[in-house]
Amino acid sequence: MHDFVIVGGGVQGTYLSHALSTGMGISDLVVIDPFEQPLAVWRQHTRACGMRYLRSPSSHNLDLDFHSLRNWAAQHGWDHQQAYVPPYARPQLELFDAHAAAVIHNNNLRRWRRRGTVGRIVLHDDCVDVSFARQRVRARYALLALGRSTELCYPAWSRLTDLHRDVIDHVFSPSFHPQKLSCAQRPVIIGAGASAIQLALATSAQSGRPVTVISQYPIRVRRFDSDPCFIGPRCARDFLAQSDYTVRRAMIETARAPGSIPEDVAQQLAAQRSQKAIRVLEDRVQSAAISGGRLRLKLAGGDSIESDRVVVATGFNPGVPGGRLVAELAARYALPRAEDGFPLPDSFLRWHPRLFVSGTLAELELGPFAPNIIGAIAAAKRLAAFLLEQSDPRPRAWQPLPRLLHQTGSSVAMRA
């Protein structure tokens, strides 16, 4: 029987497999993921939208030491001026991915991976059975490390053109490639968040043709996609002290800044707008029609835009990650959920005595940053506290993970 089975091998699952195996001495793991390579979806999405620099600081990386990425970059000759964007030394995507690959390789994290999609989880008093790809594994504990909802959000008008995906596509669709947009004569992007604007900047630079961005909302500039106050004790204590989960959800929504862009991207956009390389229309698409291989968009303000390639950058539909798998677990075992269907785990992130959650599934316990890299780090601290049999993990939640493990011993005993 395995110690842990982790469902999901993206950023969250990969980091937590590293934290459990390298940091906590758990020697028998299984990571189940639909993709052969770690971070496959991360790499697809970041390249699709033309990301150049991460929005999170370099201290939020896949290694256990906050300084690991910066030390690794210095040792491998990365130019400091090009590798980071101030403030907080936000790393270049290429650097982050290279460092992540080194962490995965140096710690042999691929040895835990098994490819497949989990179809069923059975919870017992003393173990967990996880079924995938005509296989079944048994472990003492399971951890759901799922990403955000995988259902792409398409505007209503775009769904009328489902038979014309050669003209319209979603930036996060597996079939989309940025080259398709760069080859267009009249490229149009729908949305004004980081994905849309980064894609517009990349397309303009590559094609040399004007790019039109259409958004019904004004462009918002925010340094981070959620208030970093919740990472530390000042806001986290108020959040955790709130016993009404409806209020916690409201706090999460207030702290987040969806559809916003960081300052450096806003500066690049302003420069491109001044040169007429990118134009931004604050309007709403009312309807769309295809004729002769071109898409004509009628805007609510009365204008019409014609394009031979439209890409929507409107994110994902809201909802609980895991879909039917999570819904069936909740129903079968009467697991506690909030009114919106999200899990209500305990302070150790246990949703059941044998089942843990992380990422978006843990946000009503961790806070608005739960889906991000720092959320995986926070989840690792809760797991460490459980394995170290601490009575309450919250008082030490703001200590760095290496310090927490050093104070209690770098290897933990697996609970029965």
GIWO-V813734 format. One record per residue. N is the residue number from 0. RES is the residue in one small letter. BURIAL is I if it has 9 or more other C-alpha atoms within 8 Angstrom, else O. D_LAST is the distance of its C-alpha to the last C-alpha in Angstrom with 2 decimals. Layout:
n = [N	N]
res = [RES	RES]
burial = [BURIAL	BURIAL]
d_last = [D_LAST	D_LAST]
This chain:
n = [0	1	2	3	4	5	6	7	8	9	10	11	12	13	14	15	16	17	18	19	20	21	22	23	24	25	26	27	28	29	30	31	32	33	34	35	36	37	38	39	40	41	42	43	44	45	46	47	48	49	50	51	52	53	54	55	56	57	58	59	60	61	62	63	64	65	66	67	68	69	70	71	72	73	74	75	76	77	78	79	80	81	82	83	84	85	86	87	88	89	90	91	92	93	94	95	96	97	98	99	100	101	102	103	104	105	106	107	108	109	110	111	112	113	114	115	116	117	118	119	120	121	122	123	124	125	126	127	128	129	130	131	132	133	134	135	136	137	138	139	140	141	142	143	144	145	146	147	148	149	150	151	152	153	154	155	156	157	158	159	160	161	162	163	164	165	166	167	168	169	170	171	172	173	174	175	176	177	178	179	180	181	182	183	184	185	186	187	188	189	190	191	192	193	194	195	196	197	198	199	200	201	202	203	204	205	206	207	208	209	210	211	212	213	214	215	216	217	218	219	220	221	222	223	224	225	226	227	228	229	230	231	232	233	234	235	236	237	238	239	240	241	242	243	244	245	246	247	248	249	250	251	252	253	254	255	256	257	258	259	260	261	262	263	264	265	266	267	268	269	270	271	272	273	274	275	276	277	278	279	280	281	282	283	284	285	286	287	288	289	290	291	292	293	294	295	296	297	298	299	300	301	302	303	304	305	306	307	308	309	310	311	312	313	314	315	316	317	318	319	320	321	322	323	324	325	326	327	328	329	330	331	332	333	334	335	336	337	338	339	340	341	342	343	344	345	346	347	348	349	350	351	352	353	354	355	356	357	358	359	360	361	362	363	364	365	366	367	368	369	370	371	372	373	374	375	376	377	378	379	380	381	382	383	384	385	386	387	388	389	390	391	392	393	394	395	396	397	398	399	400	401	402	403	404	405	406	407	408	409	410	411	412	413	414	415]
res = [m	h	d	f	v	i	v	g	g	g	v	q	g	t	y	l	s	h	a	l	s	t	g	m	g	i	s	d	l	v	v	i	d	p	f	e	q	p	l	a	v	w	r	q	h	t	r	a	c	g	m	r	y	l	r	s	p	s	s	h	n	l	d	l	d	f	h	s	l	r	n	w	a	a	q	h	g	w	d	h	q	q	a	y	v	p	p	y	a	r	p	q	l	e	l	f	d	a	h	a	a	a	v	i	h	n	n	n	l	r	r	w	r	r	r	g	t	v	g	r	i	v	l	h	d	d	c	v	d	v	s	f	a	r	q	r	v	r	a	r	y	a	l	l	a	l	g	r	s	t	e	l	c	y	p	a	w	s	r	l	t	d	l	h	r	d	v	i	d	h	v	f	s	p	s	f	h	p	q	k	l	s	c	a	q	r	p	v	i	i	g	a	g	a	s	a	i	q	l	a	l	a	t	s	a	q	s	g	r	p	v	t	v	i	s	q	y	p	i	r	v	r	r	f	d	s	d	p	c	f	i	g	p	r	c	a	r	d	f	l	a	q	s	d	y	t	v	r	r	a	m	i	e	t	a	r	a	p	g	s	i	p	e	d	v	a	q	q	l	a	a	q	r	s	q	k	a	i	r	v	l	e	d	r	v	q	s	a	a	i	s	g	g	r	l	r	l	k	l	a	g	g	d	s	i	e	s	d	r	v	v	v	a	t	g	f	n	p	g	v	p	g	g	r	l	v	a	e	l	a	a	r	y	a	l	p	r	a	e	d	g	f	p	l	p	d	s	f	l	r	w	h	p	r	l	f	v	s	g	t	l	a	e	l	e	l	g	p	f	a	p	n	i	i	g	a	i	a	a	a	k	r	l	a	a	f	l	l	e	q	s	d	p	r	p	r	a	w	q	p	l	p	r	l	l	h	q	t	g	s	s	v	a	m	r	a]
burial = [O	I	I	I	I	I	I	I	I	I	I	I	I	I	I	I	I	I	I	I	I	I	I	I	I	I	O	O	I	I	I	I	I	O	I	I	O	I	I	I	O	I	O	I	I	I	O	I	I	I	I	O	I	I	I	O	I	I	I	I	I	I	I	I	O	I	O	I	I	I	O	I	I	I	O	O	O	I	O	O	O	O	I	I	I	O	O	O	I	I	I	I	I	O	I	I	O	O	I	I	O	O	I	I	I	O	O	O	I	I	O	I	I	I	I	I	I	I	O	O	I	O	I	O	O	O	I	I	I	I	I	I	O	O	O	O	I	I	I	I	I	I	I	I	I	I	I	I	I	O	O	I	O	I	O	O	I	I	O	O	I	O	O	O	O	O	I	I	I	I	I	I	O	O	O	I	O	I	O	I	I	I	O	I	O	I	I	I	I	I	I	I	I	I	I	I	I	I	I	I	I	I	I	I	O	O	O	O	O	I	I	I	I	I	I	I	O	O	I	O	I	I	O	I	I	I	I	O	I	I	I	I	I	O	I	I	O	O	I	O	O	I	O	O	I	O	O	I	I	O	I	I	O	O	I	I	I	O	I	I	I	I	I	O	I	I	O	I	I	O	O	I	I	O	O	O	I	I	I	I	O	I	I	I	I	I	O	I	O	I	O	O	O	I	I	I	I	I	I	I	O	O	O	O	O	I	I	I	I	I	I	I	I	I	O	I	I	O	O	I	I	I	O	O	I	I	I	O	I	I	O	O	O	O	I	I	I	I	O	O	O	I	I	I	I	O	I	I	I	I	I	O	O	I	I	I	I	I	I	I	I	I	I	I	I	I	I	I	I	I	I	O	I	I	I	I	I	I	I	I	I	I	I	I	I	I	I	I	O	O	O	O	I	O	O	O	I	O	O	O	I	I	O	I	I	O	O	O	O	I	I	I	O	O	O	O]
d_last = [11.52	11.69	9.43	11.81	14.96	17.64	20.48	23.58	24.89	27.54	27.76	24.62	22.43	24.01	23.65	19.98	19.31	21.30	19.58	16.04	17.30	20.18	19.38	15.69	15.30	13.01	14.69	14.04	15.33	17.65	20.27	22.37	25.81	29.24	30.90	30.93	31.35	29.26	31.06	33.47	34.10	34.39	37.05	38.87	39.15	40.14	42.79	44.09	44.99	46.40	44.07	45.22	43.13	39.78	39.87	37.00	37.49	36.74	33.99	31.94	31.16	28.39	27.77	25.71	28.92	31.34	34.24	33.14	35.39	38.44	38.03	37.60	40.64	42.76	41.83	42.75	46.07	45.52	48.41	47.18	49.91	48.97	45.20	44.60	46.06	46.38	45.06	41.48	42.08	41.08	40.70	42.66	40.70	41.66	40.26	36.96	36.54	37.60	35.15	32.30	33.27	33.24	29.74	28.49	30.45	29.77	25.99	26.14	24.31	26.02	23.97	21.10	23.53	24.26	27.24	27.33	27.16	24.19	25.67	22.87	19.24	17.68	14.79	12.87	10.70	7.65	9.20	12.46	15.70	18.23	21.80	24.49	27.72	27.46	24.08	20.56	17.31	13.78	10.83	7.38	9.65	13.44	15.95	19.54	21.80	25.05	28.47	31.13	32.84	34.30	37.32	40.37	42.67	46.27	49.18	50.79	53.98	52.24	50.72	54.31	54.55	51.56	53.95	55.07	52.06	54.56	55.87	52.90	49.27	46.15	45.21	41.57	42.48	41.32	44.98	46.37	47.66	49.49	52.38	53.27	54.02	55.81	58.16	59.18	62.63	61.67	57.93	56.50	53.05	51.82	49.70	49.86	46.34	45.10	44.70	48.23	49.98	48.34	49.28	52.81	53.16	51.95	54.19	57.21	56.77	56.42	59.07	61.62	62.29	61.94	58.71	58.64	55.66	55.70	53.54	54.13	52.46	53.74	52.01	49.68	48.93	45.62	44.02	40.47	39.22	37.53	38.18	36.40	36.53	33.23	31.45	32.26	32.07	35.55	34.98	31.18	31.36	33.87	31.86	28.64	30.75	32.10	30.41	32.69	31.20	34.69	35.81	32.91	33.96	37.51	36.52	34.82	37.91	40.25	38.44	38.63	41.73	41.65	44.74	45.57	46.42	46.14	49.30	49.88	49.77	52.11	54.53	54.60	55.22	58.05	59.68	59.53	60.89	63.78	64.65	64.47	61.80	59.42	60.55	58.33	59.41	57.93	58.40	56.71	57.15	58.74	59.20	59.27	61.47	61.72	65.10	66.09	62.63	62.55	60.64	62.64	60.68	62.50	61.43	61.60	64.08	66.53	66.14	65.19	63.34	63.63	61.10	60.40	56.68	54.54	50.91	48.91	46.35	45.02	41.28	38.85	38.92	36.86	33.87	30.12	28.73	27.15	29.82	29.18	25.55	24.62	27.11	25.78	22.17	23.60	25.85	23.61	20.78	23.13	21.49	23.49	26.28	29.34	32.82	33.04	29.98	27.72	24.07	23.38	19.95	18.74	19.21	16.01	17.49	15.10	17.35	14.77	11.19	10.41	13.66	15.22	18.95	21.31	25.06	27.41	24.76	23.55	27.08	27.25	24.63	25.62	29.33	32.10	31.04	27.68	29.05	30.45	29.21	28.71	26.50	24.11	24.20	23.51	20.52	19.11	19.53	17.61	14.62	14.99	15.22	11.96	10.11	12.42	11.58	15.25	16.71	19.04	19.30	22.89	24.92	23.97	24.10	27.51	26.72	26.74	23.37	24.38	25.40	22.19	20.21	22.97	22.81	19.14	18.80	18.99	15.67	12.36	9.14	6.38	3.78	0.00]
